[in-house]
Amino acid sequence: MHIGIALLVAAIFVPVIVMLAGLPYFTRTTNHFGVSIDSRHYHDPELQSMRRRYAWWNGAFGAVLLIVLLFGIQRTNETQQGLFIIGFTLALLAASTVSFLVYYNKMKRWKAARPAENASARFIAVDTSFRNRKTTYSDWWYLVHLAFVALCAVIALWNYDKLPDILVSRYDMQGNPTATEPKTYWNVFFPNVMQLVLIFIFASINTVIRKSKQQIDANAPEQSREQNIRFRRIWSLVLMVMGFLMLVLFSFIQFFLLFPFDGSVLVTVAITIPALMLILVLVVSFITGQGGSRLGGSTATGEKLVPGTADDDKYWKLGSIYYNPDDPSLFIEKRVGIGWTINAARPMAWVIMLAPLMLIGAILVIAAIKG
């Protein structure tokens, strides 16, 4: 059974390692390791070498850590397995962070050594009709998610009286029951509460995608605009699919209370669904690139070139934290990796970002008290 668990754990962490190693290949051609560059320099041999070295180093280090993790899982109990996984995750994130900062500083030196190329005027491209385009799928599609939750709740209510007074609430990695709790409406319908919270979170992210600041390459404004619109719509759809997969996961947890089956099945589903989500994110990230930069090739067309896009490095702390009090935007594209981040100088952005986490925390506190 430990072999099966090891394979499932590998299915989760292999995509994570590949994503961390491939970080410089996801980002736009107008920045490199958190430092803005002209898109014409993206294919500079020295920068290509940096990307390769970064990918090989992080991939190799992650692979070694994963081998140690899988070896440990085979020879430890459940508690020790959990510690191994936590230790692996922290070590992987720490190594990735240190590696990024090393290459971020290399890029700063690379750019500083070329003052003549970076001293020219810079331009910002803006499309005033951008907001009139359909950049995401409608939030109304989340009614399908709500209908699924309603169906799960009706099934649970229909079978509530048939449940035993004592329910199994926890299983080990092998699917054996390890804890029980008395039957209450809260315990039975808690998965539905979490499903509603997840719908709220994913619908909010969809709004963030729609409202976030546009970013267009001045060297190819029309092409980069279309890439960015496609990028937003693709990720809007991906997030809807991921949200529905999470609802399915919680429905398995709930139905396991109603219709008990082999606990190992629940454990397998609980690991497989997140693994599928990570693989989906990895594949789509490679297809789209940040901002859609990999959709239809590079945005640098080689024609009618301007001196470059605006150099806003001073607003990106350590290349990844955006802090610009003069920018009214709450959400902008990440400079490193795929997705969006907040303008840390805008208090409302923090409120919007932390609200879902506070809601989940409050629900978990209530669950602990009820339990």
Helices and strands as residue ranges (DSSP letters): H 2-21, H 23-26, E 31-32, E 35-36, G 39-41, H 45-74, H 78-112, H 115-118, G 130-132, G 139-141, H 142-158, G 160-162, E 166-171, E 177-182, H 185-211, H 221-258, H 263-288, G 290-292, G 313-315, E 316-317, E 321-322, E 331-333, E 340-342, H 347-370
